[in-house]
Amino acid sequence: MSVRPINDFVLVAREKAANVTEGGILLPEISEKQRRPWRGVVLAVGPGKLNEAAARTPLSVQPGDRVYFTQWTGHRFLSPPRDEQDELLVRADDILCTLERIGEFS
Protein backbone atom coordinates (compact mmCIF):
# COMPACT_ATOMS: atom_id res chain seq x y z
CA MET A 1 0.00 0.00 0.00
CA SER A 2 1.27 3.46 -0.89
CA VAL A 3 0.54 6.47 1.32
CA ARG A 4 0.17 9.89 -0.26
CA PRO A 5 -0.48 12.73 2.21
CA ILE A 6 -2.82 15.53 1.18
CA ASN A 7 -2.43 19.32 1.44
CA ASP A 8 0.39 20.30 3.82
CA PHE A 9 0.68 16.97 5.65
CA VAL A 10 3.97 15.09 5.84
CA LEU A 11 4.45 11.39 6.67
CA VAL A 12 7.41 11.01 9.05
CA ALA A 13 9.01 7.83 10.42
CA ARG A 14 9.91 8.64 14.03
CA GLU A 15 13.36 7.49 15.19
CA LYS A 16 13.48 4.85 17.90
CA ALA A 17 14.11 6.12 21.43
CA ALA A 18 17.67 5.46 22.53
CA ASN A 19 18.57 3.77 25.82
CA VAL A 20 22.13 5.15 25.70
CA THR A 21 23.30 8.66 24.82
CA GLU A 22 25.87 9.27 22.09
CA GLY A 23 28.47 9.73 24.87
CA GLY A 24 27.70 6.26 26.31
CA ILE A 25 25.59 7.29 29.31
CA LEU A 26 22.88 4.74 30.14
CA LEU A 27 19.48 6.41 30.42
CA PRO A 28 17.14 5.52 33.29
CA GLU A 29 14.24 3.19 32.60
CA ILE A 30 11.32 5.39 31.61
CA SER A 31 8.39 4.63 29.40
CA GLU A 32 8.61 4.96 25.63
CA LYS A 33 5.84 7.57 25.73
CA GLN A 34 7.88 9.82 28.05
CA ARG A 35 10.94 9.54 25.80
CA ARG A 36 9.31 10.27 22.44
CA PRO A 37 12.05 11.32 20.01
CA TRP A 38 11.62 14.58 18.16
CA ARG A 39 13.55 13.40 15.09
CA GLY A 40 12.51 11.39 12.09
CA VAL A 41 12.83 10.80 8.37
CA VAL A 42 10.33 12.16 5.86
CA LEU A 43 8.67 9.31 3.92
CA ALA A 44 6.13 11.26 1.84
CA VAL A 45 4.87 14.84 1.45
CA GLY A 46 1.60 16.34 0.30
CA PRO A 47 1.29 18.78 -2.62
CA GLY A 48 1.09 21.83 -0.32
CA LYS A 49 -1.60 24.08 1.09
CA LEU A 50 -3.83 26.19 -1.16
CA ASN A 51 -3.16 29.91 -0.79
CA GLU A 52 -5.58 32.80 -1.39
CA ALA A 53 -4.90 32.73 -5.14
CA ALA A 54 -5.94 29.04 -5.24
CA ALA A 55 -2.36 27.98 -6.02
CA ARG A 56 -0.43 25.34 -4.09
CA THR A 57 2.40 26.51 -1.84
CA PRO A 58 5.13 23.85 -2.14
CA LEU A 59 6.55 22.32 1.04
CA SER A 60 10.16 22.89 2.05
CA VAL A 61 10.82 19.22 2.90
CA GLN A 62 11.08 16.21 0.63
CA PRO A 63 11.21 12.44 1.13
CA GLY A 64 14.49 11.35 2.69
CA ASP A 65 15.04 14.55 4.73
CA ARG A 66 15.91 14.08 8.41
CA VAL A 67 13.80 16.52 10.43
CA TYR A 68 13.10 17.79 13.94
CA PHE A 69 9.43 18.34 14.81
CA THR A 70 7.45 19.38 17.87
CA GLN A 71 7.32 16.54 20.36
CA TRP A 72 3.58 16.05 20.85
CA THR A 73 2.49 16.72 17.29
CA GLY A 74 1.04 14.49 14.64
CA HIS A 75 -1.32 11.60 14.27
CA ARG A 76 0.11 8.11 14.65
CA PHE A 77 -0.21 6.16 11.43
CA LEU A 78 0.33 2.45 10.87
CA SER A 79 0.61 1.22 7.30
CA PRO A 80 0.25 -2.55 6.91
CA PRO A 81 3.65 -3.36 5.40
CA ARG A 82 5.49 -1.33 8.07
CA ASP A 83 3.48 -1.93 11.26
CA GLU A 84 6.59 -2.07 13.45
CA GLN A 85 7.69 1.45 12.45
CA ASP A 86 6.31 4.45 14.36
CA GLU A 87 4.99 6.79 11.66
CA LEU A 88 3.28 10.14 12.09
CA LEU A 89 1.23 12.39 9.86
CA VAL A 90 2.31 15.92 10.83
CA ARG A 91 1.57 19.34 9.39
CA ALA A 92 4.48 21.00 7.62
CA ASP A 93 4.20 23.90 10.10
CA ASP A 94 5.08 21.50 12.96
CA ILE A 95 8.45 20.65 11.39
CA LEU A 96 11.05 22.85 13.04
CA CYS A 97 14.12 22.19 10.87
CA THR A 98 15.94 19.73 8.65
CA LEU A 99 19.21 18.07 9.65
CA GLU A 100 22.06 18.23 7.18
CA ARG A 101 25.46 16.63 7.54
CA ILE A 102 27.94 19.38 6.69
CA GLY A 103 31.15 17.40 7.09
CA GLU A 104 32.84 14.63 9.00
CA PHE A 105 35.12 15.29 11.95
CA SER A 106 38.72 14.15 11.54
Biopython code that builds the backbone (N, CA, C, O; Angstrom):
import numpy as np
from Bio.PDB.StructureBuilder import StructureBuilder

atoms = [
    (1, "MET", "N", (0.844, -1.171, 0.000)),
    (1, "MET", "CA", (0.000, 0.000, 0.000)),
    (1, "MET", "C", (0.893, 1.240, 0.000)),
    (1, "MET", "O", (1.884, 1.300, 0.728)),
    (2, "SER", "N", (0.542, 2.210, -0.807)),
    (2, "SER", "CA", (1.275, 3.458, -0.886)),
    (2, "SER", "C", (0.481, 4.541, -0.169)),
    (2, "SER", "O", (-0.742, 4.608, -0.294)),
    (3, "VAL", "N", (1.176, 5.388, 0.581)),
    (3, "VAL", "CA", (0.535, 6.470, 1.316)),
    (3, "VAL", "C", (0.922, 7.787, 0.661)),
    (3, "VAL", "O", (2.103, 8.060, 0.447)),
    (4, "ARG", "N", (-0.072, 8.595, 0.346)),
    (4, "ARG", "CA", (0.169, 9.893, -0.260)),
    (4, "ARG", "C", (-0.568, 10.938, 0.572)),
    (4, "ARG", "O", (-1.789, 11.056, 0.474)),
    (5, "PRO", "N", (0.169, 11.705, 1.396)),
    (5, "PRO", "CA", (-0.481, 12.732, 2.213)),
    (5, "PRO", "C", (-1.147, 13.798, 1.342)),
    (5, "PRO", "O", (-0.756, 14.011, 0.195)),
    (6, "ILE", "N", (-2.144, 14.453, 1.898)),
    (6, "ILE", "CA", (-2.823, 15.529, 1.177)),
    (6, "ILE", "C", (-2.437, 16.879, 1.778)),
    (6, "ILE", "O", (-1.931, 16.952, 2.898)),
    (7, "ASN", "N", (-2.681, 17.934, 1.025)),
    (7, "ASN", "CA", (-2.430, 19.318, 1.437)),
    (7, "ASN", "C", (-1.031, 19.491, 2.018)),
    (7, "ASN", "O", (-0.046, 19.142, 1.367)),
    (8, "ASP", "N", (-0.929, 20.027, 3.243)),
    (8, "ASP", "CA", (0.387, 20.302, 3.819)),
    (8, "ASP", "C", (0.787, 19.266, 4.867)),
    (8, "ASP", "O", (1.543, 19.572, 5.789)),
    (9, "PHE", "N", (0.280, 18.041, 4.727)),
    (9, "PHE", "CA", (0.675, 16.970, 5.646)),
    (9, "PHE", "C", (1.936, 16.283, 5.153)),
    (9, "PHE", "O", (2.201, 16.208, 3.953)),
    (10, "VAL", "N", (2.708, 15.782, 6.110)),
    (10, "VAL", "CA", (3.969, 15.090, 5.839)),
    (10, "VAL", "C", (3.967, 13.786, 6.626)),
    (10, "VAL", "O", (3.634, 13.788, 7.811)),
    (11, "LEU", "N", (4.331, 12.677, 5.994)),
    (11, "LEU", "CA", (4.450, 11.385, 6.667)),
    (11, "LEU", "C", (5.891, 11.237, 7.128)),
    (11, "LEU", "O", (6.816, 11.258, 6.317)),
    (12, "VAL", "N", (6.078, 11.085, 8.445)),
    (12, "VAL", "CA", (7.410, 11.015, 9.046)),
    (12, "VAL", "C", (7.548, 9.705, 9.813)),
    (12, "VAL", "O", (6.652, 9.321, 10.564)),
    (13, "ALA", "N", (8.679, 9.019, 9.619)),
    (13, "ALA", "CA", (9.011, 7.833, 10.418)),
    (13, "ALA", "C", (9.816, 8.312, 11.614)),
    (13, "ALA", "O", (10.938, 8.795, 11.458)),
    (14, "ARG", "N", (9.249, 8.180, 12.809)),
    (14, "ARG", "CA", (9.912, 8.638, 14.031)),
    (14, "ARG", "C", (11.080, 7.709, 14.356)),
    (14, "ARG", "O", (10.963, 6.491, 14.230)),
    (15, "GLU", "N", (12.209, 8.289, 14.776)),
    (15, "GLU", "CA", (13.359, 7.490, 15.188)),
    (15, "GLU", "C", (13.028, 6.740, 16.474)),
    (15, "GLU", "O", (12.200, 7.186, 17.269)),
    (16, "LYS", "N", (13.670, 5.620, 16.665)),
    (16, "LYS", "CA", (13.484, 4.851, 17.899)),
    (16, "LYS", "C", (14.133, 5.596, 19.062)),
    (16, "LYS", "O", (15.163, 6.248, 18.888)),
    (17, "ALA", "N", (13.536, 5.499, 20.240)),
    (17, "ALA", "CA", (14.106, 6.121, 21.430)),
    (17, "ALA", "C", (15.356, 5.355, 21.846)),
    (17, "ALA", "O", (15.361, 4.125, 21.890)),
    (18, "ALA", "N", (16.405, 6.093, 22.147)),
    (18, "ALA", "CA", (17.673, 5.463, 22.527)),
    (18, "ALA", "C", (17.716, 5.192, 24.020)),
    (18, "ALA", "O", (17.169, 5.960, 24.811)),
    (19, "ASN", "N", (18.368, 4.096, 24.409)),
    (19, "ASN", "CA", (18.565, 3.770, 25.818)),
    (19, "ASN", "C", (19.910, 4.271, 26.315)),
    (19, "ASN", "O", (20.159, 4.309, 27.520)),
    (20, "VAL", "N", (20.792, 4.663, 25.371)),
    (20, "VAL", "CA", (22.127, 5.147, 25.698)),
    (20, "VAL", "C", (22.372, 6.420, 24.898)),
    (20, "VAL", "O", (22.014, 6.493, 23.723)),
    (21, "THR", "N", (22.978, 7.422, 25.527)),
    (21, "THR", "CA", (23.302, 8.657, 24.817)),
    (21, "THR", "C", (24.480, 8.422, 23.889)),
    (21, "THR", "O", (25.140, 7.386, 23.962)),
    (22, "GLU", "N", (24.745, 9.393, 23.009)),
    (22, "GLU", "CA", (25.873, 9.273, 22.093)),
    (22, "GLU", "C", (27.195, 9.193, 22.851)),
    (22, "GLU", "O", (28.155, 8.611, 22.346)),
    (23, "GLY", "N", (27.263, 9.766, 24.052)),
    (23, "GLY", "CA", (28.473, 9.731, 24.870)),
    (23, "GLY", "C", (28.611, 8.450, 25.687)),
    (23, "GLY", "O", (29.609, 8.275, 26.386)),
    (24, "GLY", "N", (27.620, 7.545, 25.613)),
    (24, "GLY", "CA", (27.700, 6.262, 26.312)),
    (24, "GLY", "C", (27.015, 6.224, 27.661)),
    (24, "GLY", "O", (27.161, 5.243, 28.390)),
    (25, "ILE", "N", (26.274, 7.256, 28.016)),
    (25, "ILE", "CA", (25.587, 7.286, 29.307)),
    (25, "ILE", "C", (24.290, 6.506, 29.192)),
    (25, "ILE", "O", (23.489, 6.747, 28.289)),
    (26, "LEU", "N", (24.086, 5.567, 30.115)),
    (26, "LEU", "CA", (22.885, 4.742, 30.145)),
    (26, "LEU", "C", (21.734, 5.563, 30.717)),
    (26, "LEU", "O", (21.843, 6.109, 31.814)),
    (27, "LEU", "N", (20.644, 5.648, 29.982)),
    (27, "LEU", "CA", (19.482, 6.411, 30.420)),
    (27, "LEU", "C", (18.647, 5.596, 31.391)),
    (27, "LEU", "O", (18.596, 4.371, 31.279)),
    (28, "PRO", "N", (17.987, 6.254, 32.349)),
    (28, "PRO", "CA", (17.143, 5.520, 33.292)),
    (28, "PRO", "C", (15.949, 4.900, 32.583)),
    (28, "PRO", "O", (15.541, 5.359, 31.516)),
    (29, "GLU", "N", (15.398, 3.861, 33.177)),
    (29, "GLU", "CA", (14.242, 3.189, 32.598)),
    (29, "GLU", "C", (13.008, 4.070, 32.748)),
    (29, "GLU", "O", (12.477, 4.232, 33.847)),
    (30, "ILE", "N", (12.562, 4.632, 31.637)),
    (30, "ILE", "CA", (11.319, 5.390, 31.609)),
    (30, "ILE", "C", (10.517, 4.876, 30.431)),
    (30, "ILE", "O", (11.050, 4.227, 29.531)),
    (31, "SER", "N", (9.249, 5.170, 30.450)),
    (31, "SER", "CA", (8.387, 4.632, 29.403)),
    (31, "SER", "C", (8.717, 5.244, 28.046)),
    (31, "SER", "O", (9.248, 6.351, 27.956)),
    (32, "GLU", "N", (8.392, 4.507, 27.005)),
    (32, "GLU", "CA", (8.614, 4.965, 25.629)),
    (32, "GLU", "C", (7.850, 6.256, 25.364)),
    (32, "GLU", "O", (8.329, 7.125, 24.636)),
    (33, "LYS", "N", (6.656, 6.385, 25.956)),
    (33, "LYS", "CA", (5.837, 7.574, 25.733)),
    (33, "LYS", "C", (6.499, 8.826, 26.311)),
    (33, "LYS", "O", (6.376, 9.910, 25.740)),
    (34, "GLN", "N", (7.205, 8.681, 27.450)),
    (34, "GLN", "CA", (7.882, 9.822, 28.052)),
    (34, "GLN", "C", (9.126, 10.222, 27.273)),
    (34, "GLN", "O", (9.579, 11.361, 27.383)),
    (35, "ARG", "N", (9.680, 9.318, 26.498)),
    (35, "ARG", "CA", (10.935, 9.540, 25.797)),
    (35, "ARG", "C", (10.719, 9.595, 24.291)),
    (35, "ARG", "O", (11.534, 9.080, 23.525)),
    (36, "ARG", "N", (9.645, 10.206, 23.873)),
    (36, "ARG", "CA", (9.314, 10.272, 22.442)),
    (36, "ARG", "C", (10.337, 11.121, 21.701)),
    (36, "ARG", "O", (10.471, 12.310, 21.992)),
    (37, "PRO", "N", (11.051, 10.546, 20.763)),
    (37, "PRO", "CA", (12.046, 11.317, 20.011)),
    (37, "PRO", "C", (11.390, 12.399, 19.162)),
    (37, "PRO", "O", (10.252, 12.253, 18.717)),
    (38, "TRP", "N", (12.105, 13.457, 18.951)),
    (38, "TRP", "CA", (11.624, 14.580, 18.162)),
    (38, "TRP", "C", (12.152, 14.527, 16.745)),
    (38, "TRP", "O", (11.855, 15.415, 15.945)),
    (39, "ARG", "N", (12.938, 13.497, 16.410)),
    (39, "ARG", "CA", (13.551, 13.404, 15.089)),
    (39, "ARG", "C", (12.917, 12.293, 14.281)),
    (39, "ARG", "O", (12.355, 11.343, 14.825)),
    (40, "GLY", "N", (13.019, 12.434, 12.969)),
    (40, "GLY", "CA", (12.508, 11.393, 12.090)),
    (40, "GLY", "C", (12.950, 11.630, 10.663)),
    (40, "GLY", "O", (13.655, 12.592, 10.356)),
    (41, "VAL", "N", (12.515, 10.720, 9.796)),
    (41, "VAL", "CA", (12.828, 10.795, 8.371)),
    (41, "VAL", "C", (11.521, 10.965, 7.610)),
    (41, "VAL", "O", (10.545, 10.260, 7.867)),
    (42, "VAL", "N", (11.509, 11.903, 6.672)),
    (42, "VAL", "CA", (10.327, 12.161, 5.861)),
    (42, "VAL", "C", (10.156, 11.019, 4.861)),
    (42, "VAL", "O", (11.079, 10.704, 4.110)),
    (43, "LEU", "N", (8.978, 10.401, 4.853)),
    (43, "LEU", "CA", (8.673, 9.314, 3.924)),
    (43, "LEU", "C", (7.889, 9.803, 2.714)),
    (43, "LEU", "O", (8.115, 9.337, 1.597)),
    (44, "ALA", "N", (6.964, 10.743, 2.930)),
    (44, "ALA", "CA", (6.131, 11.263, 1.836)),
    (44, "ALA", "C", (5.631, 12.653, 2.217)),
    (44, "ALA", "O", (5.473, 12.965, 3.397)),
    (45, "VAL", "N", (5.385, 13.480, 1.212)),
    (45, "VAL", "CA", (4.873, 14.838, 1.450)),
    (45, "VAL", "C", (3.645, 15.086, 0.583)),
    (45, "VAL", "O", (3.503, 14.512, -0.496)),
    (46, "GLY", "N", (2.771, 15.942, 1.069)),
    (46, "GLY", "CA", (1.603, 16.337, 0.304)),
    (46, "GLY", "C", (1.968, 17.408, -0.720)),
    (46, "GLY", "O", (3.104, 17.881, -0.742)),
    (47, "PRO", "N", (1.014, 17.792, -1.567)),
    (47, "PRO", "CA", (1.294, 18.780, -2.616)),
    (47, "PRO", "C", (1.416, 20.210, -2.106)),
    (47, "PRO", "O", (1.878, 21.082, -2.843)),
    (48, "GLY", "N", (1.020, 20.472, -0.879)),
    (48, "GLY", "CA", (1.088, 21.827, -0.324)),
    (48, "GLY", "C", (-0.297, 22.392, -0.077)),
    (48, "GLY", "O", (-1.297, 21.892, -0.593)),
    (49, "LYS", "N", (-0.332, 23.441, 0.721)),
    (49, "LYS", "CA", (-1.597, 24.083, 1.085)),
    (49, "LYS", "C", (-2.010, 25.062, -0.008)),
    (49, "LYS", "O", (-1.166, 25.687, -0.651)),
    (50, "LEU", "N", (-3.315, 25.185, -0.206)),
    (50, "LEU", "CA", (-3.834, 26.190, -1.158)),
    (50, "LEU", "C", (-3.735, 27.574, -0.534)),
    (50, "LEU", "O", (-4.127, 27.771, 0.616)),
    (51, "ASN", "N", (-3.210, 28.536, -1.294)),
    (51, "ASN", "CA", (-3.155, 29.905, -0.793)),
    (51, "ASN", "C", (-4.379, 30.679, -1.278)),
    (51, "ASN", "O", (-5.288, 30.096, -1.870)),
    (52, "GLU", "N", (-4.407, 31.985, -1.031)),
    (52, "GLU", "CA", (-5.576, 32.797, -1.388)),
    (52, "GLU", "C", (-5.816, 32.872, -2.891)),
    (52, "GLU", "O", (-6.946, 33.093, -3.327)),
    (53, "ALA", "N", (-4.771, 32.693, -3.680)),
    (53, "ALA", "CA", (-4.900, 32.730, -5.140)),
    (53, "ALA", "C", (-5.229, 31.351, -5.707)),
    (53, "ALA", "O", (-5.153, 31.150, -6.919)),
    (54, "ALA", "N", (-5.587, 30.416, -4.861)),
    (54, "ALA", "CA", (-5.936, 29.039, -5.237)),
    (54, "ALA", "C", (-4.769, 28.311, -5.907)),
    (54, "ALA", "O", (-4.975, 27.439, -6.750)),
    (55, "ALA", "N", (-3.558, 28.671, -5.531)),
    (55, "ALA", "CA", (-2.360, 27.983, -6.020)),
    (55, "ALA", "C", (-1.740, 27.230, -4.857)),
    (55, "ALA", "O", (-1.872, 27.651, -3.708)),
    (56, "ARG", "N", (-1.077, 26.143, -5.134)),
    (56, "ARG", "CA", (-0.432, 25.344, -4.085)),
    (56, "ARG", "C", (0.895, 25.976, -3.680)),
    (56, "ARG", "O", (1.693, 26.372, -4.530)),
    (57, "THR", "N", (1.121, 26.065, -2.372)),
    (57, "THR", "CA", (2.403, 26.511, -1.840)),
    (57, "THR", "C", (3.238, 25.269, -1.578)),
    (57, "THR", "O", (2.882, 24.471, -0.711)),
    (58, "PRO", "N", (4.344, 25.077, -2.301)),
    (58, "PRO", "CA", (5.126, 23.851, -2.137)),
    (58, "PRO", "C", (5.757, 23.761, -0.746)),
    (58, "PRO", "O", (6.060, 24.779, -0.123)),
    (59, "LEU", "N", (5.947, 22.544, -0.276)),
    (59, "LEU", "CA", (6.546, 22.321, 1.038)),
    (59, "LEU", "C", (8.063, 22.399, 0.938)),
    (59, "LEU", "O", (8.638, 22.159, -0.124)),
    (60, "SER", "N", (8.701, 22.734, 2.048)),
    (60, "SER", "CA", (10.157, 22.894, 2.051)),
    (60, "SER", "C", (10.890, 21.608, 2.403)),
    (60, "SER", "O", (12.119, 21.612, 2.478)),
    (61, "VAL", "N", (10.176, 20.509, 2.622)),
    (61, "VAL", "CA", (10.820, 19.222, 2.898)),
    (61, "VAL", "C", (10.481, 18.250, 1.775)),
    (61, "VAL", "O", (9.505, 18.433, 1.047)),
    (62, "GLN", "N", (11.297, 17.227, 1.649)),
    (62, "GLN", "CA", (11.076, 16.206, 0.632)),
    (62, "GLN", "C", (11.404, 14.842, 1.223)),
    (62, "GLN", "O", (12.095, 14.766, 2.239)),
    (63, "PRO", "N", (10.925, 13.769, 0.611)),
    (63, "PRO", "CA", (11.215, 12.438, 1.131)),
    (63, "PRO", "C", (12.721, 12.215, 1.272)),
    (63, "PRO", "O", (13.509, 12.563, 0.392)),
    (64, "GLY", "N", (13.088, 11.629, 2.397)),
    (64, "GLY", "CA", (14.495, 11.354, 2.687)),
    (64, "GLY", "C", (15.118, 12.369, 3.630)),
    (64, "GLY", "O", (16.169, 12.093, 4.208)),
    (65, "ASP", "N", (14.501, 13.542, 3.807)),
    (65, "ASP", "CA", (15.037, 14.548, 4.725)),
    (65, "ASP", "C", (14.927, 14.066, 6.164)),
    (65, "ASP", "O", (13.923, 13.468, 6.549)),
    (66, "ARG", "N", (15.970, 14.328, 6.963)),
    (66, "ARG", "CA", (15.906, 14.082, 8.411)),
    (66, "ARG", "C", (15.445, 15.382, 9.046)),
    (66, "ARG", "O", (16.009, 16.441, 8.770)),
    (67, "VAL", "N", (14.427, 15.313, 9.892)),
    (67, "VAL", "CA", (13.802, 16.521, 10.426)),
    (67, "VAL", "C", (13.626, 16.446, 11.940)),
    (67, "VAL", "O", (13.560, 15.364, 12.524)),
    (68, "TYR", "N", (13.551, 17.623, 12.557)),
    (68, "TYR", "CA", (13.103, 17.786, 13.942)),
    (68, "TYR", "C", (11.686, 18.321, 13.873)),
    (68, "TYR", "O", (11.376, 19.152, 13.019)),
    (69, "PHE", "N", (10.817, 17.851, 14.767)),
    (69, "PHE", "CA", (9.435, 18.339, 14.811)),
    (69, "PHE", "C", (9.026, 18.509, 16.252)),
    (69, "PHE", "O", (9.720, 18.031, 17.150)),
    (70, "THR", "N", (7.913, 19.180, 16.496)),
    (70, "THR", "CA", (7.454, 19.381, 17.866)),
    (70, "THR", "C", (7.077, 18.033, 18.476)),
    (70, "THR", "O", (6.517, 17.172, 17.798)),
    (71, "GLN", "N", (7.382, 17.859, 19.743)),
    (71, "GLN", "CA", (7.319, 16.539, 20.365)),
    (71, "GLN", "C", (5.932, 15.911, 20.394)),
    (71, "GLN", "O", (5.812, 14.712, 20.142)),
    (72, "TRP", "N", (4.904, 16.651, 20.685)),
    (72, "TRP", "CA", (3.581, 16.045, 20.850)),
    (72, "TRP", "C", (2.682, 16.282, 19.648)),
    (72, "TRP", "O", (1.458, 16.304, 19.784)),
    (73, "THR", "N", (3.261, 16.456, 18.495)),
    (73, "THR", "CA", (2.490, 16.722, 17.291)),
    (73, "THR", "C", (2.156, 15.444, 16.545)),
    (73, "THR", "O", (2.688, 14.375, 16.843)),
    (74, "GLY", "N", (1.290, 15.568, 15.594)),
    (74, "GLY", "CA", (1.044, 14.493, 14.643)),
    (74, "GLY", "C", (-0.001, 13.480, 15.066)),
    (74, "GLY", "O", (-0.446, 13.430, 16.213)),
    (75, "HIS", "N", (-0.366, 12.681, 14.089)),
    (75, "HIS", "CA", (-1.316, 11.597, 14.271)),
    (75, "HIS", "C", (-0.582, 10.309, 13.947)),
    (75, "HIS", "O", (-0.020, 10.172, 12.860)),
    (76, "ARG", "N", (-0.580, 9.372, 14.871)),
    (76, "ARG", "CA", (0.113, 8.106, 14.648)),
    (76, "ARG", "C", (-0.546, 7.373, 13.498)),
    (76, "ARG", "O", (-1.772, 7.324, 13.394)),
    (77, "PHE", "N", (0.278, 6.808, 12.640)),
    (77, "PHE", "CA", (-0.214, 6.164, 11.435)),
    (77, "PHE", "C", (0.496, 4.833, 11.271)),
    (77, "PHE", "O", (1.725, 4.779, 11.308)),
    (78, "LEU", "N", (-0.256, 3.761, 11.092)),
    (78, "LEU", "CA", (0.330, 2.445, 10.870)),
    (78, "LEU", "C", (-0.078, 1.959, 9.491)),
    (78, "LEU", "O", (-1.260, 1.747, 9.221)),
    (79, "SER", "N", (0.903, 1.786, 8.626)),
    (79, "SER", "CA", (0.612, 1.224, 7.301)),
    (79, "SER", "C", (0.936, -0.260, 7.346)),
    (79, "SER", "O", (1.966, -0.640, 7.904)),
    (80, "PRO", "N", (0.097, -1.103, 6.782)),
    (80, "PRO", "CA", (0.247, -2.554, 6.912)),
    (80, "PRO", "C", (1.632, -3.127, 6.631)),
    (80, "PRO", "O", (2.062, -3.994, 7.391)),
    (81, "PRO", "N", (2.365, -2.709, 5.597)),
    (81, "PRO", "CA", (3.655, -3.356, 5.400)),
    (81, "PRO", "C", (4.712, -2.941, 6.419)),
    (81, "PRO", "O", (5.732, -3.615, 6.560)),
    (82, "ARG", "N", (4.477, -1.826, 7.137)),
    (82, "ARG", "CA", (5.494, -1.331, 8.067)),
    (82, "ARG", "C", (4.911, -1.134, 9.462)),
    (82, "ARG", "O", (5.163, -0.099, 10.079)),
    (83, "ASP", "N", (4.148, -2.082, 9.974)),
    (83, "ASP", "CA", (3.481, -1.925, 11.262)),
    (83, "ASP", "C", (4.432, -1.686, 12.422)),
    (83, "ASP", "O", (4.058, -1.043, 13.403)),
    (84, "GLU", "N", (5.669, -2.196, 12.327)),
    (84, "GLU", "CA", (6.592, -2.065, 13.447)),
    (84, "GLU", "C", (7.216, -0.672, 13.524)),
    (84, "GLU", "O", (7.821, -0.327, 14.540)),
    (85, "GLN", "N", (7.082, 0.121, 12.485)),
    (85, "GLN", "CA", (7.689, 1.447, 12.452)),
    (85, "GLN", "C", (6.694, 2.490, 12.949)),
    (85, "GLN", "O", (5.526, 2.479, 12.559)),
    (86, "ASP", "N", (7.163, 3.397, 13.817)),
    (86, "ASP", "CA", (6.313, 4.454, 14.355)),
    (86, "ASP", "C", (6.266, 5.595, 13.348)),
    (86, "ASP", "O", (7.246, 6.322, 13.188)),
    (87, "GLU", "N", (5.140, 5.757, 12.672)),
    (87, "GLU", "CA", (4.986, 6.786, 11.656)),
    (87, "GLU", "C", (3.945, 7.806, 12.101)),
    (87, "GLU", "O", (2.966, 7.467, 12.765)),
    (88, "LEU", "N", (4.174, 9.054, 11.727)),
    (88, "LEU", "CA", (3.276, 10.139, 12.094)),
    (88, "LEU", "C", (2.883, 10.941, 10.864)),
    (88, "LEU", "O", (3.693, 11.141, 9.959)),
    (89, "LEU", "N", (1.658, 11.391, 10.835)),
    (89, "LEU", "CA", (1.228, 12.392, 9.863)),
    (89, "LEU", "C", (1.267, 13.726, 10.595)),
    (89, "LEU", "O", (0.494, 13.944, 11.528)),
    (90, "VAL", "N", (2.163, 14.621, 10.179)),
    (90, "VAL", "CA", (2.305, 15.921, 10.827)),
    (90, "VAL", "C", (2.081, 17.021, 9.797)),
    (90, "VAL", "O", (2.272, 16.812, 8.599)),
    (91, "ARG", "N", (1.682, 18.173, 10.268)),
    (91, "ARG", "CA", (1.574, 19.337, 9.388)),
    (91, "ARG", "C", (2.962, 19.888, 9.136)),
    (91, "ARG", "O", (3.828, 19.818, 10.008)),
    (92, "ALA", "N", (3.179, 20.428, 7.966)),
    (92, "ALA", "CA", (4.480, 21.002, 7.618)),
    (92, "ALA", "C", (4.876, 22.107, 8.595)),
    (92, "ALA", "O", (6.064, 22.305, 8.849)),
    (93, "ASP", "N", (3.907, 22.826, 9.143)),
    (93, "ASP", "CA", (4.197, 23.898, 10.101)),
    (93, "ASP", "C", (4.770, 23.374, 11.410)),
    (93, "ASP", "O", (5.404, 24.132, 12.145)),
    (94, "ASP", "N", (4.562, 22.089, 11.724)),
    (94, "ASP", "CA", (5.083, 21.504, 12.957)),
    (94, "ASP", "C", (6.510, 20.982, 12.812)),
    (94, "ASP", "O", (7.108, 20.532, 13.790)),
    (95, "ILE", "N", (7.055, 21.038, 11.602)),
    (95, "ILE", "CA", (8.445, 20.646, 11.394)),
    (95, "ILE", "C", (9.306, 21.869, 11.663)),
    (95, "ILE", "O", (9.125, 22.921, 11.050)),
    (96, "LEU", "N", (10.246, 21.715, 12.589)),
    (96, "LEU", "CA", (11.052, 22.845, 13.035)),
    (96, "LEU", "C", (12.263, 23.095, 12.146)),
    (96, "LEU", "O", (12.593, 24.247, 11.862)),
    (97, "CYS", "N", (12.936, 22.023, 11.701)),
    (97, "CYS", "CA", (14.122, 22.192, 10.868)),
    (97, "CYS", "C", (14.495, 20.857, 10.233)),
    (97, "CYS", "O", (14.004, 19.800, 10.628)),
    (98, "THR", "N", (15.378, 20.934, 9.239)),
    (98, "THR", "CA", (15.939, 19.729, 8.650)),
    (98, "THR", "C", (17.371, 19.589, 9.147)),
    (98, "THR", "O", (18.026, 20.578, 9.474)),
    (99, "LEU", "N", (17.846, 18.350, 9.201)),
    (99, "LEU", "CA", (19.212, 18.069, 9.646)),
    (99, "LEU", "C", (20.063, 17.763, 8.438)),
    (99, "LEU", "O", (19.721, 16.895, 7.636)),
    (100, "GLU", "N", (21.158, 18.463, 8.302)),
    (100, "GLU", "CA", (22.056, 18.231, 7.179)),
    (100, "GLU", "C", (23.447, 17.941, 7.712)),
    (100, "GLU", "O", (23.912, 18.605, 8.638)),
    (101, "ARG", "N", (24.103, 16.965, 7.140)),
    (101, "ARG", "CA", (25.463, 16.629, 7.540)),
    (101, "ARG", "C", (26.398, 17.507, 6.720)),
    (101, "ARG", "O", (26.499, 17.355, 5.502)),
    (102, "ILE", "N", (27.076, 18.422, 7.392)),
    (102, "ILE", "CA", (27.944, 19.376, 6.694)),
    (102, "ILE", "C", (29.298, 18.758, 6.388)),
    (102, "ILE", "O", (29.837, 18.969, 5.302)),
    (103, "GLY", "N", (29.848, 18.014, 7.307)),
    (103, "GLY", "CA", (31.149, 17.400, 7.094)),
    (103, "GLY", "C", (31.466, 16.433, 8.212)),
    (103, "GLY", "O", (30.833, 16.465, 9.267)),
    (104, "GLU", "N", (32.413, 15.599, 7.994)),
    (104, "GLU", "CA", (32.836, 14.627, 8.998)),
    (104, "GLU", "C", (33.975, 15.208, 9.823)),
    (104, "GLU", "O", (34.802, 15.962, 9.310)),
    (105, "PHE", "N", (34.014, 14.856, 11.094)),
    (105, "PHE", "CA", (35.121, 15.288, 11.949)),
    (105, "PHE", "C", (36.312, 14.379, 11.711)),
    (105, "PHE", "O", (36.150, 13.178, 11.496)),
    (106, "SER", "N", (37.503, 14.946, 11.749)),
    (106, "SER", "CA", (38.719, 14.149, 11.535)),
    (106, "SER", "C", (39.293, 13.698, 12.847)),
    (106, "SER", "O", (40.317, 13.016, 12.872)),
]
sb = StructureBuilder()
sb.init_structure("model")
sb.init_model(0)
sb.init_chain("A")
sb.init_seg("    ")
for serial, (resi, resn, name, xyz) in enumerate(atoms, 1):
    if name == "N":
        sb.init_residue(resn, " ", resi, " ")
    sb.init_atom(name, np.array(xyz, "f"), 0.0, 1.0, " ", f" {name:<3s}", serial, name[0])
structure = sb.get_structure()
